[in-house]
């Protein structure tokens, strides 16, 4: 009897265990079905949300394409307008006004600067500093250059000059001696200049020093000088021989030219006949032929 009871209890335990397992499997199945049901229920909502977003995406894409098209059209239009501007007269210099020149001609200034009527105005806008620097290097007679664009088609050029204060006669050619000591080739005829001629100089440094000294001489005196000749001797290696338009000659050291020429007017007024004014050591005069020069 005891064995039968044990068998019955064992069967009961196994039956309960299977029942719990079956119940657990059934519950898992129900959970899976519930999850599937919820997913199916959520899918229409998700599709509905996507369908709601779709018009906005289309609008955004349309706006983006519209913006890109606007940029392309705008860029193309600017290029076309700029090309049309270049081929029309409104893009070219119509008038150039030059101020401050006294010895330089308008044609020479325009050539030295590289700006002339008919040139593209925008080239001047973007290259003013470069053109000013080029002009200063290209022509030593420029002391100062300022270029300005006035209005859509007009240009003004303001300059200051290193004055031409003499002509240099060298190997059958004439060059301009500038007030800053620089030398410049003369384009005009010699008769265009009424100023001293420098000759006999074999040293550029001596010539430059003489020119700088001449610049310091008052105009009332320098305008009466017709020629400045380097006339060195063994005893006077730095001597200048100056021919005056009043018929006198002046002997003076080139290093003291400006200082000593201040004495010339007072001495010349006391001379009764043309002669030599010696300013090398002291200041005195004597008629021609009365002293070994």
C-alpha positions in Angstrom: 0.0 0.0 0.0 2.8 2.3 0.8 4.4 1.8 -2.6 1.1 2.5 -4.3 0.8 5.8 -2.4 4.3 6.8 -3.4 3.6 6.1 -7.1 0.5 8.2 -6.9 2.4 11.1 -5.3 5.1 10.9 -7.9 2.6 10.9 -10.8 0.9 13.9 -9.2 4.2 15.8 -9.0 5.0 15.0 -12.6 1.6 16.1 -13.7 1.9 19.4 -11.8 5.3 20.0 -13.3 4.1 19.4 -16.8 1.1 21.7 -16.1 3.4 24.5 -15.0 5.6 24.0 -18.1 2.6 24.0 -20.4 1.2 27.1 -18.6 4.6 28.9 -19.0 4.8 28.0 -22.7 1.2 29.1 -23.2 2.0 32.5 -21.5 5.0 33.0 -23.7 2.9 32.4 -26.8 0.3 34.8 -25.6 3.0 37.4 -25.0 4.4 36.9 -28.5 0.9 37.2 -30.0 0.3 40.4 -28.0 3.6 41.8 -29.2 2.7 41.0 -32.8 -0.7 42.6 -32.4 0.9 45.8 -31.0 3.4 46.0 -33.8 0.6 45.6 -36.4 -1.3 48.3 -34.6 1.7 50.6 -34.5 2.5 50.2 -38.2 -0.4 52.2 -39.5 0.6 55.0 -37.0 4.2 54.9 -38.2 3.1 55.0 -41.8 0.8 57.8 -41.0 3.6 59.8 -39.4 5.8 59.2 -42.4 3.0 60.3 -44.8 2.7 63.5 -42.7 6.4 64.2 -42.9 6.6 63.5 -46.7 5.1 66.9 -47.9 7.5 68.8 -45.6 10.5 66.9 -47.0 9.3 67.6 -50.5 9.0 71.3 -49.7 12.4 71.4 -48.1 13.9 69.7 -51.1 12.1 72.1 -53.4 13.4 75.1 -51.5 17.0 73.7 -51.5 16.9 73.2 -55.3 15.4 76.6 -55.7 18.2 78.2 -53.7 20.9 76.3 -55.7 19.2 77.4 -59.0 19.1 81.0 -57.7 22.8 80.9 -57.0 23.7 79.5 -60.4 21.4 82.0 -62.2 22.7 84.9 -60.1 26.4 84.0 -60.8 25.8 83.5 -64.5 24.0 86.8 -64.7 26.8 88.6 -62.9 29.4 87.1 -65.3 27.2 88.1 -68.4 26.8 91.7 -67.0 30.5 92.0 -66.3 31.4 90.8 -69.8 28.9 93.3 -71.3 30.4 96.0 -69.1 33.9 95.3 -70.5 32.9 95.7 -74.1 31.0 99.0 -73.6 32.5 102.5 -73.4 31.4 103.0 -69.8 34.2 100.6 -68.7 37.0 102.7 -70.2 38.7 105.9 -69.0 37.1 108.9 -70.5 39.3 111.7 -69.1 42.6 112.1 -67.3 43.5 115.3 -65.5 47.1 116.0 -64.4 48.0 118.5 -61.8 51.4 119.7 -60.5 53.5 119.3 -63.6 55.7 122.2 -64.7 58.4 120.6 -66.9 56.9 117.2 -67.8 54.4 116.9 -70.6 51.1 115.2 -70.2 52.1 112.5 -72.8 55.3 111.8 -70.8 53.5 111.5 -67.5 50.8 109.1 -69.0 53.5 107.0 -70.6 55.6 106.8 -67.4 52.6 105.9 -65.3 51.0 103.6 -67.9 47.5 105.1 -67.7 45.8 106.6 -70.8 42.4 107.3 -72.2 40.6 104.2 -73.4 42.2 101.9 -70.7 39.8 99.8 -68.6 38.9 101.9 -65.5 38.8 98.8 -63.2 42.5 98.1 -63.9 43.3 101.5 -62.3 41.0 100.8 -59.3 42.8 97.6 -58.5 46.4 98.7 -59.3 46.7 102.2 -58.0 49.6 101.5 -55.5 51.4 99.4 -58.1 51.1 102.0 -60.8 52.3 104.8 -58.5 55.4 102.7 -57.5 56.1 101.8 -61.1 56.0 105.4 -62.1 58.4 106.5 -59.4 60.9 103.7 -60.5 60.3 104.3 -64.2 60.9 108.1 -64.2 63.4 109.7 -61.8 61.8 113.1 -62.4 58.8 112.0 -60.3 59.2 113.2 -56.7 55.6 112.3 -55.8 52.7 110.6 -57.6 49.1 110.1 -56.5 46.5 108.5 -58.7 42.7 108.8 -58.0 39.6 107.5 -59.7 37.0 110.2 -59.8 33.5 109.1 -60.8 32.9 106.1 -63.0 35.2 107.0 -65.9 37.6 109.8 -64.8 41.1 109.7 -63.4 43.2 112.5 -61.8 47.0 112.4 -61.3 48.7 114.6 -58.8 52.5 114.9 -59.1 55.5 116.7 -57.8 58.6 117.0 -59.9 62.3 116.8 -59.3 63.1 119.8 -61.4 65.5 119.8 -64.3 68.2 122.2 -63.3 70.7 121.5 -66.1 71.8 119.5 -69.1 74.7 117.1 -69.3 76.7 117.0 -72.4 78.2 113.5 -72.7 79.4 111.7 -75.9 77.4 113.9 -78.2 74.2 113.2 -76.2 72.4 115.4 -73.7 70.9 114.2 -70.4 68.8 116.1 -67.9 70.3 116.8 -64.5 67.6 116.6 -61.9 67.4 118.5 -58.6 67.8 115.3 -56.6 71.1 114.5 -58.3 69.7 111.9 -60.7 70.2 111.8 -64.4 67.5 111.4 -67.0 67.6 111.1 -70.8 66.2 114.1 -72.5 63.3 113.5 -75.0 62.7 117.1 -76.0 65.0 119.2 -78.2 67.9 120.9 -76.5 66.3 124.3 -77.4 63.4 123.5 -75.1 65.6 124.0 -72.1 67.1 127.3 -71.1 69.4 126.1 -68.3 73.1 125.4 -67.6 75.0 122.7 -69.4 77.4 120.4 -67.4 80.5 119.2 -69.1 83.9 117.6 -68.4 82.7 115.4 -65.5 84.3 112.0 -65.4 83.0 111.0 -62.0 79.3 110.4 -61.4 79.7 111.2 -57.7 81.3 114.6 -58.4 78.6 115.3 -61.0 75.8 114.5 -58.5 77.5 116.5 -55.7 77.7 119.5 -58.1 74.1 119.2 -59.2 73.0 119.1 -55.5 75.1 122.2 -54.8 73.5 124.0 -57.8 70.0 123.3 -56.5 70.9 125.3 -53.4 71.9 128.4 -55.4 69.3 131.2 -55.5 67.4 131.4 -58.8 68.5 135.0 -59.3 72.1 133.7 -59.6 71.6 130.2 -61.2 69.5 131.6 -64.1 72.6 133.6 -65.2 74.8 130.4 -65.4 75.2 129.1 -68.9 77.7 126.3 -68.4 79.3 124.4 -65.5 82.6 122.7 -66.5 84.7 120.4 -64.3 88.1 122.0 -64.8 90.6 120.3 -62.4 94.3 121.0 -62.3 97.1 119.5 -60.4 96.9 122.3 -57.9 93.1 122.4 -57.9 91.7 118.9 -58.3 88.1 119.9 -57.3 87.8 123.1 -59.4 84.8 124.2 -61.5 84.9 126.7 -64.3 81.5 128.4 -64.6 80.5 130.5 -67.6 78.1 133.3 -66.7 75.7 134.9 -69.2 77.1 138.4 -68.4 80.4 137.4 -69.9 82.3 136.6 -66.6 83.9 133.3 -65.6 83.9 131.9 -62.1 86.4 129.6 -60.5 85.2 127.7 -57.5 85.4 124.4 -55.7 82.5 122.1 -56.4 82.2 121.3 -52.7 81.6 125.0 -51.8 79.7 126.0 -54.9 76.4 127.0 -53.2 78.1 128.9 -50.3 80.6 130.8 -52.4 78.2 131.8 -55.3 76.4 134.1 -52.8 79.4 136.5 -53.2 79.1 136.7 -56.9 76.5 139.4 -57.4 78.3 141.8 -55.1 81.6 141.3 -56.9 80.2 141.4 -60.4 78.6 144.8 -59.8 82.0 146.2 -59.0 83.7 144.9 -62.1 84.1 147.5 -64.9 85.0 144.9 -67.5 84.3 141.2 -67.9 86.8 139.0 -66.2 87.3 136.2 -63.8 85.7 135.9 -60.4 87.9 133.6 -58.2 86.0 132.0 -55.3 88.4 129.2 -54.6 90.2 130.8 -51.7 88.6 134.0 -50.7 86.6 136.1 -53.2 88.1 138.5 -55.7 88.1 139.3 -59.4 90.4 140.4 -62.2 90.1 141.2 -65.9 90.8 138.6 -68.5 94.5 138.3 -69.4 95.8 140.0 -66.3 96.5 136.8 -64.4 97.5 133.2 -65.1 94.3 131.2 -64.5 
